């Protein structure tokens, strides 16, 4: 089943003229969320019964600091939108793994996932058991961009008759896209995949949208796709291998 929603938000700040002065154009935000896959048996009741651990964030396109920031905002988004789920947040997962002597195992699991996109089913089961959950979420930063681009053209642009606003001469573009996978540690397979992204474009002089806000919006877009209360699966006889 595919669920998708794309929303383009153009937020233009109030434009006024006073003694020949005009306000700059405001930021533009766009969001997208897509559920790519969900196993027949994976629904709200099973997610609630099994609990969810946030294992970490991987990427080959974003620096380590951004990966840490995304892990932090995913914790925030999950805490806000999955209030009835037994959650083990990323920071707590790492602490618990170290407490039971599995810190190196968790690091190895994530490195292998980043390199090959595969999980060691036995190791995954032991790590999830140490966290007291059945399901784990692993996120990947599939796209990351924070650049400045010059805008060609005249220095002003008419917006309404009699009002003139300065045309953007340089824009800051901040874009991130996250792909999340929920793994069933009991079955050793993926039961859910989704992606969420956010893009912010604004004039350099405004700096209204912080990078942290862009990351949090993308994380919220992703988490919002997980099963919600009242979401029931098809009747299935088997879970693993169904």
Secondary structure, DSSP 8 states (H G I E B T S, - for coil): --EEEEEEEE------EETTEE-----EEEEEEEEEEE-TT--HHHHHHH-EEEEEEE-SSS-HHHHHHHHHHHHHHHHHH-TTS-EE-HHHHHHHHHHTT-HHHHHHHHHHHHHHS---HHHHHHHHHHHT-SEEEEEEEEEEEEEEEE--S-SEEEEETTEEEE--SEEEEEEEEEEEEEEETTTTEEEEEEEEEEEEEEETTT--S-HHHHHHHHHHHHHTTS--TT------S-STT-
